[in-house]
Amino acid sequence: MVFTKFVEVGRVAMINYGEDYGKLCTIVNVINGNLALVDGPQNITGVQRQKINFKRLTLTDITVKIPLNARQKTIVKAFEEEKVIDAWNESSLKKKLDRMEKRASLNDFDRFKVMLA
Amino acid sequence: KKMAIREFIVVGRKEPSEAEPNPPLYRMQVFARNEVIARSRFWYVLHAARKMKKTTGEILSVNEVVEKNPNTVKNFGMWLRYNSRSGIHNMYKEFRDTTLCGAVEQMYADMNGRHRARASSVHIIKTAVVKAEDTRRPNLKQMHNSKIKFPLTHIQPRASHKRYRAKFVTSRPTTFAG
């Protein structure tokens, strides 16, 4: 097995458990073998700067070039320059999340339409 | 689930009397889950160290110390004294966390796991923020790398919410996520 996704400063990850489920965050620093310091950035993804367990992160293949312990401003700039949100919206994981969300919000008529299709 | 450990500064003194109208103040840094326990710990230590107790003294103030910057990662050095099954020992341990109280929680868990020393047997002598170059433990030093990079080698898949846990699953889990 070759690993292609790494925990590193600037790795964008999706939070897969908890209140912030489905939101993106960027790894800003590694605290220890279990925890990372992570920032949304809050203005873009809604995730506050906080420590989070790696178990709650699903690493994506998107990385941004930021220095260690970058401030929110720097991460926002990097996000805009590297068009992270666009890349994320095209990714299969995001599309899967959207599909699941759509299925969960269908009403009976929509399910009937799907059944016929 | 236990409440979080918080840091309190308790200041107390012996009750003023005619002989001693201005007794010296004693200040103590206490790590406790609530203020009640903090006060109790204060009297436990002061009763052992000085000739005063809850009935003959007074606590003048209990203030919680909140982490000044919980968004930066720091290295904490901790000097402890703990009871093992056959004696009392001193220890120095290092933990990396964003807050001192977080590091103290890690320490209690670590002492419990590694030495079977329950929280009641562990006494914190001193805590300090240590600069990365002054840390002594290799497991901490390995994190001091601005280009740190490692894969998550063994991922245990988990339902996104407790309600989606299945009692029986038909497929074997894959622990590789790339």
Interface residues (C-beta under 8 A of the other chain):
Chain A: M1 F3 T4 K5 F6 V7 E8 V9 N16 Y17 Y21 N29 V30 I31 N32 L35 L37 R49 Q50 K51 F54 K55 L57 T58 L59 D61 P67 L68 N69
Chain B: N71 T72 V73 F95 R96 D97 T98 G102 N139 L140 M143 S146 K147 I148 K149 F150 P151 L152 T153 Q156 R158 S160 H161 F176 A177 G178
